[in-house]
Amino acid sequence: MIGWLSHYVSLTPGTEGGDNCTLKLDLKNEPQPDAFVILQPNLGGSVKFDERGYVVGAPELIAEVSASSVSYDLHSKLEAYRRNGVKEYVVWRVLDQAIDWFVLEGEQYTRLPCEDGIYRSRVFPGLWLDAQALIDGQLLKVFQAVQQGVATEEHRQFLATLSQRSTSLS
């Protein structure tokens, strides 16, 4: 998961990723997700960094690798992330050999459709996931899906938008 997200972040200036860091969502929730991706705050992202460098607020995308914690990840964490406005939440249920990708629509999570075996992020254009390749440990195929995603016009337009935001702030 971390490699998949890092590959995308490396090809998408204006985004940042992290893993296993404490997030300050609200007074009751300071989870440590396995991985996350944010849009940089100066480009319209939803998080801030406090004086100690902690991420404050809801990242745009959070990913969890879940084996024994599947109940926690699909209930308590899912609810905390929904309540705090995490736009996309991906859970890899290792023992079930399945991926769940949730998208926040209004105040509820719905499942992102997996078209032709590929998940396509709605928040991060070009962030594509070949779910079966990830489950099967075929990292080259996982990275190839990202490469295909970032080669799309949708990703090029996203980069142009981020560049315009960056330029207007200079």
C-alpha positions as CSV (number, residue, x, y, z in Angstrom):
1,M,0.0,0.0,0.0
2,I,2.7,2.4,1.0
3,G,4.7,1.7,-2.2
4,W,1.6,2.2,-4.4
5,L,0.7,5.5,-2.8
6,S,4.4,6.7,-2.8
7,H,4.6,5.9,-6.5
8,Y,1.6,8.2,-7.2
9,V,2.9,10.9,-4.9
10,S,6.3,10.9,-6.6
11,L,4.5,11.5,-9.9
12,T,2.1,14.2,-8.6
13,P,3.7,17.4,-7.3
14,G,1.4,19.1,-4.8
15,T,0.6,15.8,-3.0
16,E,2.3,14.3,0.0
17,G,2.1,10.9,1.6
18,G,2.7,9.5,5.1
19,D,2.6,6.3,7.0
20,N,2.0,5.2,10.5
21,C,1.9,8.8,11.9
22,T,-0.5,10.0,14.5
23,L,-3.3,12.1,13.0
24,K,-5.2,14.6,15.2
25,L,-8.7,14.3,13.8
26,D,-10.7,15.5,16.8
27,L,-10.6,15.4,20.6
28,K,-11.5,11.7,20.7
29,N,-9.6,10.4,17.7
30,E,-5.8,10.3,17.1
31,P,-5.5,7.2,14.8
32,Q,-2.3,6.0,13.2
33,P,-3.4,4.9,9.7
34,D,-1.1,2.6,7.7
35,A,-0.8,5.2,4.9
36,F,-2.4,8.4,3.7
37,V,-2.2,11.0,0.9
38,I,-2.9,14.7,1.3
39,L,-3.2,17.6,-1.0
40,Q,-0.6,20.1,0.3
41,P,-2.4,22.7,2.6
42,N,-1.2,25.6,0.5
43,L,-2.9,24.1,-2.6
44,G,-6.3,23.7,-0.9
45,G,-5.7,20.5,1.1
46,S,-7.8,19.9,4.2
47,V,-5.0,19.2,6.8
48,K,-2.7,21.5,8.7
49,F,0.5,20.8,10.6
50,D,0.8,21.8,14.2
51,E,3.9,23.3,15.9
52,R,5.2,19.7,16.6
53,G,4.7,18.6,13.0
54,Y,1.6,16.5,13.6
55,V,-1.1,16.3,10.9
56,V,-4.2,18.0,12.2
57,G,-7.4,17.3,10.4
58,A,-8.6,14.8,7.9
59,P,-6.3,13.6,5.0
60,E,-8.0,13.4,1.7
61,L,-7.2,9.6,1.5
62,I,-6.4,7.1,4.2
63,A,-5.4,3.4,3.5
64,E,-5.3,0.6,6.0
65,V,-3.9,-2.9,5.8
66,S,-6.3,-5.0,7.9
67,A,-5.9,-8.6,9.1
68,S,-6.8,-9.0,12.7
69,S,-8.0,-5.4,13.0
70,V,-10.6,-5.7,10.2
71,S,-13.5,-5.2,12.6
72,Y,-11.9,-2.1,14.0
73,D,-10.9,-0.7,10.6
74,L,-14.4,-1.3,9.1
75,H,-16.4,0.0,12.0
76,S,-14.8,2.3,14.6
77,K,-12.1,3.8,12.3
78,L,-14.5,4.0,9.3
79,E,-17.0,5.9,11.5
80,A,-14.3,8.3,12.8
81,Y,-13.0,8.9,9.3
82,R,-16.5,9.5,8.0
83,R,-17.4,11.9,10.8
84,N,-14.2,13.9,10.3
85,G,-14.5,14.2,6.5
86,V,-11.9,11.8,5.1
87,K,-12.9,11.8,1.4
88,E,-11.6,8.3,0.5
89,Y,-10.9,5.3,2.7
90,V,-9.2,2.2,1.4
91,V,-9.1,-1.0,3.4
92,W,-7.1,-4.1,2.3
93,R,-8.6,-7.1,4.0
94,V,-5.6,-9.3,3.8
95,L,-7.2,-12.6,5.1
96,D,-10.3,-12.1,3.0
97,Q,-8.1,-11.2,-0.1
98,A,-10.3,-8.2,-0.8
99,I,-10.1,-4.4,-1.1
100,D,-12.8,-2.0,0.0
101,W,-12.6,1.6,-1.3
102,F,-15.1,4.0,0.3
103,V,-15.9,7.5,-1.0
104,L,-17.5,10.2,1.1
105,E,-20.7,11.4,-0.6
106,G,-22.5,13.9,1.5
107,E,-22.1,12.6,5.0
108,Q,-22.0,8.9,4.1
109,Y,-19.5,6.5,2.6
110,T,-20.4,4.6,-0.5
111,R,-18.3,2.0,-2.2
112,L,-16.2,3.1,-5.2
113,P,-16.9,0.8,-8.2
114,C,-14.0,-1.4,-9.4
115,E,-14.2,-1.1,-13.1
116,D,-12.3,-3.7,-15.1
117,G,-10.4,-4.7,-11.9
118,I,-9.1,-1.1,-11.5
119,Y,-10.2,1.3,-8.8
120,R,-9.9,5.0,-9.9
121,S,-9.7,7.6,-7.2
122,R,-12.2,10.4,-7.4
123,V,-10.2,12.7,-5.2
124,F,-6.7,12.1,-6.8
125,P,-7.0,11.9,-10.6
126,G,-4.7,9.2,-11.9
127,L,-4.5,7.3,-8.7
128,W,-5.4,3.9,-10.0
129,L,-5.2,0.6,-8.1
130,D,-5.2,-2.9,-9.7
131,A,-6.7,-4.6,-6.7
132,Q,-6.0,-8.1,-7.6
133,A,-2.4,-7.3,-8.4
134,L,-2.0,-5.8,-5.0
135,I,-3.6,-8.8,-3.3
136,D,-1.4,-11.2,-5.3
137,G,1.8,-9.2,-4.5
138,Q,2.4,-8.3,-8.1
139,L,4.0,-4.9,-7.5
140,L,5.0,-4.3,-11.1
141,K,1.3,-4.6,-12.1
142,V,0.3,-2.3,-9.2
143,F,2.9,0.3,-10.4
144,Q,1.8,-0.1,-14.1
145,A,-1.8,0.8,-13.1
146,V,-0.5,4.0,-11.5
147,Q,1.6,4.7,-14.6
148,Q,-1.6,4.3,-16.8
149,G,-3.5,6.6,-14.4
150,V,-1.0,9.4,-14.4
151,A,-0.8,9.2,-18.2
152,T,-4.4,10.3,-18.5
153,E,-5.7,13.7,-19.5
154,E,-7.5,13.8,-16.2
155,H,-4.2,13.7,-14.3
156,R,-2.6,16.3,-16.6
157,Q,-5.5,18.6,-15.9
158,F,-5.1,18.0,-12.2
159,L,-1.4,18.9,-12.3
160,A,-2.3,22.0,-14.3
161,T,-4.8,23.0,-11.7
162,L,-2.3,22.5,-8.9
163,S,0.3,24.4,-10.8
164,Q,-2.1,27.4,-11.2
165,R,-2.9,27.4,-7.5
166,S,0.8,27.3,-6.7
167,T,1.5,30.2,-9.1
168,S,-1.3,32.3,-7.8
169,L,0.0,31.9,-4.3
170,S,3.5,33.1,-5.3
